[in-house]
Amino acid sequence: MLRDISKTLLPVLEGRVTDHAGKAHAEEISQRVRQAEDLLANIPSMMQLQDEERYWRALAEQNGIERKLLTEQAAGIEKQMQLLDVEQARWKATSDQVSETSGLKALAVRIERELEAIQTLRTQAQEQLNVILILQNRISEQDREVSAVLLKVGEAHQRLRGRLLERDSYPLWEIRELRAFDQPMSTVIYLSARNFTGVPGFLRANKVWLSGFVAVYVFALLAAFRFRRYVTDGRSLDVSEDASRVFVRPYSVALLIILLTTIGFATSAPTGVSFVVFGLIYLVPVLRLSPGLIKPGMRGLLYALCAFYVLEWMNVILQFGAVFKRELFAIILFLALLILSWLTRPSRLRIQSALGWRHGLLVVSTRIGLLLLAVSLCANILGFVSLSQVLGVGTIFSGFMFALLYTLVRVLDLGLGIVLGSKWFQSMPDARSNVVERWGRRILIGGALLLWLNNNLSLFTVRESVMAALKDAMEYPIGFGKLRVTLGGTLSLFFFLLLGYAIANIAKFILEDILLPKLSLRGGLTYAISRVTYYVLLVGIFFAALANAGVELSKFTLITGAVGLGVGFGLQNIVNNFASDLIILFERPFRIGDTVEVGGVEGTVKRIGARSSTVLTFQYAEVILPNSNLLSNQVINWTLTSARRRVEVPVGVAYGTNPELALNLLIEVAESNPRILKEPRPEAFFLGFGESALNLELRFWAAQSIWFELKSEVGLAVFHALGKAGIEIPYPQRDLHVRALDYPVKKEPSAALEGDGDKKMTATIRAS
């Protein structure tokens, strides 16, 4: 038992090492507190405040995790100490009893040794508990410091948002005398390097995230190499020029893809990590991939935007004095306004008029961006520093984020097109492939716009206000009497159902067109499984949406009774058709693509729905048949178990023809046609003697889809073959018996008909 307890206790030396690490961490936090106080003493930008807030919130979360771990360790140690106290009392009582008995000296020594071991282990546990308590106190002190800094950062946020329209500094021409307070270059370098002091600790604390990034990058790189092989293959004729220009750079494509995994990662990263990742690394895919996706006339604008994006990041990282930083920011704004105005002049943008509605959007967005830069420059000159920083930094960063997200959407869209054209989706109809590609593009654009909008709201310091206004609007009660609903609850229910419907359709699509066709299931089983899964998901999502809306499912008996009453009166046909649909899916008397004949209608089954099924006739008329009729009436399925069909071609030859020669000739004609199935072999039969000809019949097997065409083709071939062989195909022959009467030479022929001496003559005329 003592050995088991000792394994659960950390050595005292390790506790001391942890104590030293805690002291070092406390010193790092104190240094970061001083850095934050220096930053807040000046006029920080929104980017700097956001970086500080991310760092301190991440530190608060880390302290919370450590506090929880230490509490669990302390509880475990206290439990072990209580167990040791119980055992120590038990062994002490045993020692007292043994010491009163003579002749048990060896046993007494053994008991004393165990008592010493218990006391030693309890001392170690107490020492470790003391170390844990010290660490808990230190973390509590750090939490107080973190809370104080977060409070100051929040107040700085409020001041920044509240004084945007207030002058918070001297005009630019009146601050030259303040340059004496600027810091020397050595101090600037030291303060700038402190932005990277938290990078090692951040990387150590996020080893799992970093491993995930590496794994995602490797996977994306392998996929990018596959895409490059596809676009460089000469056999791939349907590859667009944009895809050819993009996927020949797989490393940049893979680097762009992992942007999706850094969205949550960036919210807690320190300033140094954010600068390396977003200020430098993501310039690579934008500069490497975007030029191949935009018009040549827009590339200069892209390069200029990236350059000013890097300059602004350097202005954030380098801890210059407040005066010099403000002057440097004014110079960046002036150069940006000058160069971007030149690159977006009307004569240059007119070249891009071929873009259609995108040209108008481009003109409006560039004009808004230039206006914001001009206002930011004027605000900086006049002393509205906070307003200048928000507008200038927000405009430049917003432009770069738009270019980055545009590149990401285009690359993913091109990759989706290549995937849909691969062998995995060869069995998918072109119409469905186009629908998937179109909706995939819409989802990508919608997601990118939401990310860009959220980023802009944060950059322009209005995200909290907008979210608060939306929250108030969503929670505002609407209704009368005791019936109260909220707009947020209604929209959440609606979007929940819409999202569930989309998920059900996506699951049906994946099962029906991707996964199940690879399993070589029997005909119709793939459609049945995907359809039943679709129904199950719809029902489950419906009840989940009701539960999410606050409806108690236990009170659903009233709704069930109402539905049962409705079924009894007016919905029985609908329920009957739905039940028939389930029977059709499981029994599979016919499937999608089968050729059926029902009620005089012959065609191909195109759809099996919940209420009705659609049959496309050979005249391309769509006949909608209720599912109950398909089960209650006789249905002829020409392709239920086989896609073959026997075709009969009746032939008549003239009397006097050698029947064996004619039969052999018919078989030769059938066997010479390559589209006629070889098994079963074509056959010809002598059916009997007709009135005008010897009746023969040629029988052969063909695919259901071309049997009618083959019947015509073989009939023409038989006609030409019989004519070439000199075999006559006779006309129908009839024997006509004509009875003629000799009329007497009278003016009244009726009198002759009434006479008794009429002569009659019969003549036989063979007509053909």
C-alpha positions in Angstrom: 0.0 0.0 0.0 2.9 2.4 0.8 4.5 1.6 -2.6 1.2 2.4 -4.4 0.8 5.7 -2.5 4.4 6.7 -3.2 3.8 6.3 -6.9 1.0 8.8 -6.8 3.1 11.4 -5.1 5.5 13.6 -7.1 9.0 13.7 -5.7 9.8 16.8 -3.6 12.6 17.7 -6.0 10.2 17.9 -8.9 7.9 20.0 -6.7 10.9 22.4 -6.2 11.6 22.5 -9.9 7.9 23.4 -10.5 8.3 26.1 -7.9 11.3 27.5 -9.7 9.4 27.4 -13.0 6.5 29.2 -11.3 8.9 31.9 -10.1 10.3 32.4 -13.6 6.8 32.5 -15.0 5.9 35.1 -12.4 8.9 37.3 -13.4 7.8 37.0 -17.1 4.3 38.1 -16.2 5.6 41.0 -14.2 7.7 42.1 -17.2 4.7 41.8 -19.5 2.6 43.9 -17.0 5.1 46.7 -17.2 5.1 46.4 -21.0 1.3 46.7 -21.0 1.4 49.7 -18.7 3.8 51.4 -21.1 1.6 50.7 -24.0 -1.6 51.9 -22.3 0.2 55.1 -21.2 0.3 56.2 -24.8 -2.4 56.0 -27.4 -2.5 52.4 -28.5 -4.1 51.3 -31.7 -6.9 48.8 -32.0 -4.5 46.1 -33.2 -2.2 46.6 -30.2 -5.2 46.4 -27.8 -6.5 43.3 -29.4 -3.1 41.6 -29.1 -2.8 42.6 -25.5 -6.3 41.3 -24.8 -5.6 38.0 -26.5 -2.4 37.5 -24.5 -4.0 38.2 -21.1 -7.1 36.2 -21.8 -5.0 33.2 -22.9 -3.0 33.6 -19.8 -6.1 33.6 -17.7 -7.4 30.4 -19.3 -4.0 28.8 -18.7 -4.0 29.8 -15.1 -7.5 28.4 -14.8 -6.4 25.0 -16.1 -3.3 25.0 -13.8 -5.5 26.0 -10.8 -7.9 23.1 -11.6 -5.0 20.7 -11.9 -3.4 21.8 -8.7 -6.7 21.5 -6.8 -7.2 18.0 -8.0 -3.6 17.1 -7.0 -4.1 18.7 -3.5 -7.4 16.8 -3.0 -5.7 13.5 -4.0 -2.7 14.2 -1.6 -5.1 15.0 1.3 -7.0 11.8 0.7 -3.8 9.8 0.8 -2.7 11.6 4.0 -6.0 10.7 5.6 -5.4 7.1 4.6 -1.9 7.3 6.1 -3.2 8.7 9.4 -5.7 5.8 9.7 -3.0 3.2 9.0 -0.6 4.9 11.3 -3.1 4.8 14.2 -3.8 1.1 13.4 -0.1 0.2 13.3 0.6 2.2 16.5 -2.2 0.3 18.4 -0.6 -3.0 17.1 2.8 -1.8 18.3 1.5 -1.0 21.8 -0.1 -4.4 22.0 3.0 -6.3 20.8 5.3 -4.3 23.2 3.2 -5.6 26.2 3.7 -9.2 25.1 7.1 -10.9 25.7 8.8 -12.9 23.1 7.7 -10.8 20.1 10.8 -8.5 19.8 11.4 -9.3 16.1 7.8 -8.5 15.4 8.0 -5.2 17.3 11.1 -4.2 15.3 9.2 -4.9 12.0 6.2 -2.9 13.2 8.4 0.1 14.2 10.0 0.0 10.7 6.6 0.2 9.1 5.6 3.1 11.3 8.7 5.0 10.3 7.9 4.3 6.6 4.4 5.6 7.1 5.7 8.8 8.8 8.3 9.4 6.1 5.7 9.1 3.3 3.3 11.3 5.2 6.1 13.9 5.5 6.7 13.8 1.8 3.0 14.2 1.1 2.8 17.2 3.4 5.9 18.8 1.7 4.3 18.4 -1.7 1.0 19.7 -0.4 2.8 22.8 0.9 4.4 23.3 -2.6 1.0 23.0 -4.3 -0.5 25.5 -1.9 2.4 27.9 -2.6 1.8 27.5 -6.3 -1.9 28.1 -5.9 -1.2 31.3 -4.0 1.1 32.4 -6.7 -1.4 31.7 -9.4 -4.1 33.6 -7.4 -1.7 36.6 -7.3 -1.1 36.2 -11.1 -4.9 36.1 -11.6 -5.3 39.4 -9.7 -2.6 40.9 -12.0 -4.2 39.5 -15.1 -7.7 40.7 -14.1 -6.3 44.2 -13.4 -4.6 44.4 -16.8 -7.7 43.1 -18.6 -9.7 45.7 -16.8 -7.3 48.4 -18.0 -7.3 47.0 -21.5 -11.1 47.1 -21.5 -11.1 50.7 -20.3 -8.7 51.5 -23.1 -11.1 49.9 -25.6 -13.9 52.0 -24.2 -11.8 55.1 -24.4 -10.7 54.3 -27.9 -14.3 53.8 -29.1 -15.7 56.7 -27.1 -13.2 59.3 -28.2 -13.0 58.5 -31.9 -14.6 61.8 -32.7 -12.6 63.7 -30.0 -9.2 65.3 -30.4 -6.9 63.2 -28.2 -3.5 64.7 -29.2 -1.9 67.9 -30.5 -1.9 68.6 -34.2 0.9 67.1 -36.1 2.7 70.4 -36.7 2.8 71.1 -32.9 4.4 67.9 -31.6 8.0 68.5 -32.7 9.0 69.7 -29.3 7.7 66.3 -27.9 10.3 64.3 -29.9 12.8 64.9 -27.1 10.8 62.3 -25.1 11.2 59.6 -27.8 13.2 56.6 -26.9 16.7 55.7 -28.2 17.0 53.0 -30.8 18.5 50.5 -28.3 15.3 50.9 -26.2 13.1 50.6 -29.3 14.8 47.3 -30.2 14.6 46.0 -26.7 10.9 46.9 -26.4 10.2 45.4 -29.8 11.9 42.2 -28.9 9.6 41.8 -25.9 6.8 41.1 -28.4 8.4 37.8 -29.0 9.2 36.9 -25.3 6.0 34.9 -24.9 6.5 33.0 -28.2 8.4 30.0 -26.6 5.9 29.6 -23.8 3.0 29.9 -26.3 4.5 27.2 -28.5 5.1 24.9 -25.6 1.5 25.3 -24.4 0.2 24.6 -27.9 2.2 21.6 -28.9 -1.0 19.7 -29.9 -2.1 22.6 -32.1 1.3 22.8 -33.8 1.3 19.0 -34.5 -2.2 19.4 -36.0 -0.9 22.3 -38.2 1.9 20.1 -39.5 -0.4 17.2 -40.1 -2.9 19.4 -42.0 -0.1 21.0 -44.0 1.3 17.6 -45.0 -2.2 16.3 -46.0 -2.9 19.5 -47.9 0.5 19.3 -49.6 -0.2 15.7 -50.8 -3.6 16.8 -52.1 -2.0 19.8 -53.9 0.5 17.5 -55.6 -2.3 15.3 -56.8 -4.0 18.3 -58.2 -0.8 19.4 -59.9 -0.5 16.0 -61.5 -4.1 16.2 -62.7 -3.8 19.7 -64.3 -0.4 18.9 -65.9 -1.7 15.7 -67.4 -2.4 16.2 -71.1 -5.4 13.9 -71.0 -7.3 16.3 -68.7 -8.9 18.5 -71.3 -11.5 20.1 -69.0 -9.0 21.9 -66.7 -9.4 25.6 -66.7 -6.5 28.0 -67.2 -6.9 29.4 -63.7 -6.5 25.8 -62.2 -3.4 25.3 -64.4 -1.8 28.5 -63.1 -2.7 27.8 -59.4 -2.0 24.1 -58.8 1.4 24.2 -60.3 2.5 25.7 -57.0 1.5 23.1 -54.5 3.5 24.5 -51.5 1.7 27.8 -51.7 -1.7 26.0 -52.1 -1.1 23.9 -49.0 0.1 27.0 -47.1 -3.1 28.7 -48.0 -5.3 25.8 -46.9 -4.1 25.7 -43.3 -5.5 29.3 -43.0 -8.7 27.5 -42.1 -7.0 25.9 -39.1 -5.5 29.1 -37.7 -8.8 31.0 -37.2 -9.2 29.9 -33.5 -5.4 29.7 -33.1 -5.0 33.5 -33.8 -7.4 34.6 -31.1 -4.9 33.6 -28.3 -1.5 34.1 -30.1 0.9 36.8 -28.9 1.8 39.7 -31.1 5.1 38.1 -32.2 3.3 34.9 -33.4 0.5 37.0 -35.1 3.2 39.0 -36.9 5.0 36.0 -38.2 1.9 34.1 -39.2 -0.3 36.8 -40.6 2.2 39.5 -41.4 4.8 37.4 -43.2 3.7 33.8 -43.9 0.4 34.5 -45.5 2.0 37.0 -47.9 3.5 34.0 -49.6 0.3 32.4 -51.0 -1.3 35.7 -51.8 1.7 36.9 -53.8 2.2 33.5 -55.4 -1.4 32.6 -56.2 -3.5 35.7 -56.5 -1.7 37.1 -59.6 -2.8 34.1 -61.6 -6.5 34.6 -60.5 -7.0 38.3 -61.3 -6.6 40.5 -64.4 -3.1 41.8 -65.2 -4.2 45.3 -64.7 -5.1 44.6 -61.0 -1.8 43.0 -60.0 -0.2 46.4 -59.3 -2.9 47.2 -56.8 -2.5 43.8 -55.1 1.3 44.3 -54.8 0.9 47.8 -53.3 -1.7 46.6 -50.9 0.6 43.8 -49.6 3.4 46.3 -49.2 1.4 48.7 -47.1 0.1 45.7 -45.1 3.6 44.7 -44.2 4.6 48.3 -43.4 1.7 48.7 -41.0 2.6 45.4 -39.3 6.1 46.7 -38.8 4.7 49.9 -37.4 2.7 47.8 -34.9 5.7 45.6 -33.9 8.4 48.2 -33.7 8.0 50.1 -30.4 9.0 53.6 -31.5 8.2 56.7 -29.5 4.6 58.0 -29.8 5.6 61.0 -31.8 7.8 59.1 -34.3 5.2 56.3 -34.6 2.5 58.9 -35.4 4.7 60.6 -38.0 5.6 57.2 -39.6 1.9 56.3 -39.7 1.1 59.6 -41.4 3.8 58.9 -44.0 2.4 55.4 -44.6 -1.1 56.8 -45.1 0.1 59.5 -47.5 2.0 57.0 -49.6 -0.9 54.6 -49.6 -3.4 57.3 -50.6 -1.1 58.5 -53.4 -0.1 55.1 -54.9 -3.5 53.5 -54.6 -5.2 56.5 -56.1 -2.8 56.3 -59.1 -3.4 52.5 -59.5 -7.2 52.9 -59.3 -7.6 56.0 -61.5 -10.7 55.9 -63.7 -8.8 55.3 -66.9 -7.1 52.3 -65.5 -10.3 50.8 -64.0 -12.1 51.3 -67.2 -10.0 48.6 -68.7 -11.6 46.1 -66.2 -15.1 46.9 -67.5 -15.3 43.4 -69.0 -15.9 42.2 -65.4 -19.5 43.3 -65.6 -21.1 43.9 -62.2 -17.8 43.1 -60.5 -16.4 46.2 -62.2 -19.0 48.4 -60.4 -18.3 46.7 -57.1 -14.6 47.2 -57.6 -15.0 50.9 -58.3 -17.3 51.5 -55.3 -15.0 49.6 -52.9 -11.8 51.4 -54.1 -13.5 54.8 -53.7 -14.7 53.9 -50.2 -11.2 52.7 -49.3 -9.5 55.9 -50.6 -12.0 58.0 -48.8 -11.3 56.3 -45.5 -7.5 56.6 -46.0 -7.9 60.4 -46.8 -10.1 60.8 -43.6 -7.5 58.9 -41.6 -4.6 61.1 -42.9 -6.5 64.3 -42.1 -7.5 63.0 -38.6 -3.8 62.2 -37.9 -2.7 65.6 -38.9 -5.4 67.4 -36.9 -4.8 65.4 -33.7 -7.6 62.8 -33.9 -5.1 60.0 -33.4 -7.5 57.2 -32.3 -9.8 57.9 -35.2 -6.9 57.9 -37.6 -5.5 54.6 -36.4 -8.9 52.9 -36.5 -9.7 54.1 -40.1 -6.2 53.7 -41.5 -5.3 50.3 -40.0 -8.8 49.0 -40.6 -8.8 50.0 -44.3 -5.4 48.5 -45.1 -5.9 45.3 -43.1 -9.5 44.9 -44.5 -8.1 45.2 -48.1 -5.5 42.5 -47.5 -8.0 40.2 -45.8 -10.3 40.6 -48.8 -7.4 39.6 -51.1 -6.5 36.6 -48.9 -10.1 35.3 -48.6 -10.7 35.9 -52.4 -7.6 33.7 -53.1 -8.8 31.1 -50.7 -12.3 30.9 -52.1 -11.0 30.7 -55.7 -8.5 28.0 -54.9 -11.1 25.9 -53.0 -13.6 26.4 -55.8 -11.1 25.2 -58.4 -10.2 22.3 -56.3 -13.9 21.3 -55.9 -14.2 21.4 -59.7 -11.3 19.1 -60.1 -12.6 16.7 -57.4 -16.0 16.5 -59.1 -14.3 15.7 -62.4 -12.3 12.9 -60.9 -13.0 9.2 -61.2 -14.7 9.2 -57.8 -17.6 11.1 -59.3 -17.7 9.7 -62.8 -21.0 8.0 -62.1 -22.6 11.3 -61.0 -24.9 12.9 -63.5 -23.7 16.2 -65.0 -26.7 18.0 -63.7 -26.1 17.0 -60.1 -22.4 17.7 -60.4 -23.2 21.2 -61.6 -25.6 21.7 -58.7 -22.9 20.5 -56.2 -20.3 22.8 -57.7 -22.7 25.8 -57.7 -23.8 25.3 -54.1 -20.3 24.6 -53.0 -19.2 27.9 -54.5 -22.1 29.7 -52.8 -21.2 28.3 -49.4 -17.5 29.2 -49.8 -18.4 32.8 -50.8 -20.9 33.1 -47.9 -18.4 31.8 -45.3 -15.7 34.1 -46.6 -18.0 37.1 -46.5 -19.0 36.3 -42.9 -15.3 36.0 -41.9 -14.4 39.3 -43.7 -17.4 41.1 -42.1 -16.5 39.9 -38.6 -12.9 41.0 -39.2 -14.0 44.4 -40.3 -16.3 44.9 -37.4 -13.4 44.2 -35.1 -10.9 46.4 -37.0 -13.3 49.4 -36.9 -14.1 48.9 -33.2 -17.9 48.4 -33.7 -18.2 44.6 -33.3 -19.3 44.8 -29.6 -21.8 47.5 -30.4 -23.2 45.6 -33.4 -23.4 42.3 -31.5 -25.1 44.0 -28.5 -27.6 45.6 -30.8 -28.3 42.3 -32.6 -28.6 40.5 -29.3 -31.2 43.1 -28.0 -33.1 42.8 -31.3 -33.1 39.0 -31.2 -34.2 38.9 -27.5 -37.0 41.4 -27.9 -40.3 39.7 -27.2 -43.0 39.7 -29.9 -46.6 38.6 -29.4 -49.7 39.4 -27.4 -51.2 38.1 -24.2 -49.3 35.1 -22.7 -48.0 34.2 -26.1 -44.5 35.6 -26.4 -41.8 34.7 -29.0 -38.5 36.3 -29.9 -37.0 37.0 -33.2 -33.9 35.1 -32.3 -35.8 32.0 -31.3 -37.8 32.1 -34.5 -34.8 32.6 -36.6 -32.8 29.9 -34.7 -35.6 27.4 -35.3 -35.8 28.3 -39.0 -32.0 28.1 -39.5 -31.9 24.9 -37.4 -34.4 23.3 -39.7 -32.7 24.7 -42.8 -29.3 23.5 -41.7 -30.8 20.1 -40.8 -32.4 19.9 -44.2 -29.1 20.7 -45.9 -27.3 18.1 -43.7 -29.9 15.4 -44.6 -29.4 16.2 -48.3 -25.6 16.2 -48.1 -25.7 12.8 -46.2 -28.1 11.4 -48.9 -25.8 12.7 -51.7 -22.7 11.2 -50.1 -24.3 7.8 -49.6 -26.0 7.7 -52.9 -23.3 9.1 -55.2 -20.0 8.5 -53.4 -19.9 5.7 -50.8 -22.6 3.1 -51.6 -21.8 2.9 -55.4 -18.3 1.6 -54.4 -19.8 -1.3 -52.5 -21.4 -3.0 -55.5 -24.8 -3.4 -53.9 -27.7 -5.0 -55.6 -29.8 -2.7 -57.9 -31.9 -0.2 -56.0 -30.4 -1.0 -52.6 -28.2 2.1 -52.8 -31.1 4.4 -53.4 -33.2 2.7 -50.7 -30.5 3.1 -48.0 -29.8 6.7 -48.9 -33.5 7.5 -49.0 -34.3 5.9 -45.7 -31.3 7.6 -44.1 -32.7 10.9 -45.5 -36.1 10.3 -43.9 -34.6 9.3 -40.5 -32.4 12.4 -40.5 -35.3 14.7 -41.3 -37.4 13.2 -38.5 -34.5 13.4 -36.0 -33.7 17.0 -37.0 -37.3 18.0 -36.7 -37.6 16.8 -33.1 -34.2 18.2 -32.3 -35.3 21.6 -33.6 -38.4 21.4 -31.4 -36.4 20.5 -28.4 -33.9 23.3 -29.1 -36.9 25.8 -29.3 -38.0 24.7 -25.9 -41.0 22.5 -26.8 -41.4 19.7 -24.4 -41.6 16.5 -26.4 -43.5 14.8 -23.5 -46.5 17.0 -24.4 -46.5 15.8 -28.0 -49.4 13.5 -27.4 -51.9 16.3 -28.3 -50.1 16.8 -31.6 -50.0 13.0 -32.2 -53.8 12.8 -31.6 -54.4 15.7 -33.9 -52.3 14.1 -36.6 -54.1 10.8 -36.1 -57.5 12.6 -36.5 -56.2 14.3 -39.6 -55.1 11.0 -41.1 -58.5 9.5 -40.4 -60.3 12.3 -42.2 -58.2 13.8 -44.9 -54.6 12.7 -44.9 -55.1 9.0 -45.4 -54.2 9.2 -49.1 -51.0 11.0 -48.2 -50.0 8.5 -45.5 -51.0 5.7 -47.8 -48.7 7.0 -50.5 -45.8 7.6 -48.0 -46.2 4.0 -46.7 -46.2 2.8 -50.2 -43.0 4.7 -50.8 -41.4 2.9 -47.9 -42.6 -0.5 -49.2 -41.2 0.3 -52.7 -37.9 1.3 -51.2 -37.5 -1.9 -49.2 -39.3 -4.4 -51.5 -37.8 -2.7 -54.7 -40.4 -3.9 -57.3 -38.9 -1.2 -59.5 -35.9 1.2 -59.1 -34.6 4.4 -60.5 -33.8 3.8 -64.2 -36.0 0.8 -64.7 -38.2 0.6 -67.8 -41.8 -0.1 -66.6 -45.2 -0.2 -68.1 -48.2 0.7 -65.9 -51.7 1.7 -66.9 -50.8 2.0 -70.6 -47.8 4.2 -69.8 -44.4 2.9 -70.7 -41.2 4.7 -69.8 -38.3 5.0 -67.4 -38.6 5.6 -63.7 -36.8 8.9 -63.0 -37.8 9.6 -59.4 -39.4 7.8 -56.4 -40.7 10.4 -54.0 -42.4 10.3 -50.7 -45.9 10.8 -52.3 -45.5 10.0 -55.9 -43.1 8.6 -58.5 -42.2 10.1 -61.9 -42.0 8.0 -65.1 -40.4 9.6 -68.2 -42.1 8.2 -71.3 -40.2 7.6 -74.6 -42.0 10.7 -75.9 -40.3 12.7 -73.1 -43.5 13.3 -71.2 -43.2 13.1 -67.4 -46.1 11.1 -65.9 -46.6 11.5 -62.1 -48.1 8.4 -60.6 -49.1 8.1 -56.9 -47.1 5.4 -55.1 -50.3 3.6 -53.9 -51.4 3.1 -57.5 -48.0 1.5 -58.3 -48.5 -1.1 -55.6 -52.2 -1.8 -56.2 -52.1 -2.0 -60.0 -50.3 -4.3 -62.3 -46.8 -3.0 -63.2 -44.7 -4.6 -66.0 -41.0 -4.1 -65.2 -38.8 -4.9 -68.2 -35.5 -4.5 -66.3 -36.2 -5.8 -62.8 -33.8 -8.7 -62.8 -32.1 -8.2 -66.2 -31.5 -5.4 -68.6 -32.0 -7.7 -71.6 -35.1 -8.1 -73.8 -36.1 -10.6 -76.4 -37.0 -9.1 -79.7 -39.2 -10.9 -82.3 -39.1 -10.1 -86.0 -41.9 -11.9 -87.9 -41.1 -12.7 -91.6 -43.3 -14.3 -94.3 -41.7 -15.9 -97.5 -43.5 -17.1 -100.6 -44.6 -20.7 -101.1 -42.0 -22.6 -102.9 -39.1 -21.1 -100.9 -36.7 -23.4 -99.1 -37.5 -22.8 -95.4 -34.2 -24.1 -94.1 -32.4 -21.6 -96.4 -34.6 -18.7 -95.2 -34.0 -19.6 -91.5 -30.3 -19.8 -91.9 -30.3 -16.5 -93.7 -32.2 -14.9 -90.8 -29.8 -16.2 -88.3 -26.8 -14.9 -90.3 -28.4 -11.4 -90.5 -28.8 -11.4 -86.7 -25.3 -12.7 -85.9 -23.7 -10.1 -88.2 -25.1 -7.2 -86.1 -22.5 -6.4 -83.4 -25.1 -4.8 -81.0 -27.1 -8.0 -80.7 -26.2 -10.1 -77.7 -24.2 -13.3 -78.5 -25.7 -15.1 -75.5 -28.4 -16.3 -75.8 -27.7 -16.9 -79.5 -30.2 -15.6 -82.1 -32.8 -18.2 -83.2 -35.2 -18.5 -86.2 -38.3 -20.7 -86.2 -40.8 -22.0 -88.8 -44.2 -21.1 -87.3 -46.5 -22.7 -89.8 -48.3 -22.3 -93.1 -50.1 -19.0 -93.7 -52.7 -18.1 -96.2 -50.3 -16.3 -98.4 -46.8 -17.2 -97.1 -44.7 -19.5 -95.0 -44.5 -17.8 -91.5 -41.0 -17.5 -90.0 -39.8 -15.6 -86.9 -36.4 -14.3 -86.0 -35.7 -14.0 -82.2 -32.7 -12.3 -80.7 -31.7 -10.7 -77.4 -30.7 -7.0 -77.0 -30.3 -4.4 -74.3 -33.5 -2.8 -73.1 -32.3 0.6 -74.0 -31.8 -0.1 -77.8 -34.3 -3.0 -78.5 -36.7 -0.9 -80.5 -33.9 0.6 -82.6 -32.4 -2.8 -83.2 -35.8 -4.2 -84.3 -36.0 -1.7 -87.1 -32.4 -2.1 -88.0 -32.6 -5.9 -88.2 -35.9 -5.7 -90.1 -34.3 -3.6 -92.8 -31.3 -6.0 -92.9 -33.6 -9.0 -93.3 -35.5 -7.2 -96.2 -32.3 -6.5 -98.1 -30.9 -10.0 -97.4 -34.0 -11.8 -98.7 -34.1 -9.6 -101.7 -30.5 -10.3 -102.5 -31.1 -14.0 -102.1 -34.0 -13.9 -104.5 -36.5 -14.9 -101.8 -39.9 -13.3 -102.4 -41.8 -11.7 -99.6 -45.4 -12.2 -101.0 -48.3 -9.9 -100.9 -51.4 -11.2 -99.0 -53.5 -13.3 -101.4 -57.3 -13.6 -101.4 -59.8 -15.7 -103.4 -62.8 -13.6 -104.6 -65.9 -15.4 -105.8 -68.0 -13.2 -108.1 -71.5 -14.2 -109.2 -72.8 -12.5 -112.4 -76.4 -12.5 -113.7 -77.6 -12.3 -117.3 -80.2 -9.6 -117.4 -83.0 -9.8 -120.0 -83.0 -7.1 -122.6 -85.6 -4.9 -121.1 -85.7 -1.3 -120.0 -86.7 -2.4 -116.5 -83.9 -4.4 -115.1 -86.0 -5.1 -112.0 -88.3 -7.3 -114.1 -85.5 -9.5 -115.2 -84.5 -10.0 -111.6 -88.0 -11.3 -110.9 -88.1 -13.7 -113.8 -87.9 -17.5 -113.5 -85.6 -18.1 -116.5 -82.6 -16.3 -115.3 -79.3 -17.8 -116.1 -76.5 -17.7 -113.5 -72.7 -18.0 -114.0 -69.9 -18.1 -111.4 -66.4 -16.9 -112.1 -63.4 -17.2 -109.8 -60.9 -14.3 -110.0 -57.6 -14.5 -108.1 -56.5 -11.0 -107.1 -53.3 -10.1 -105.4 
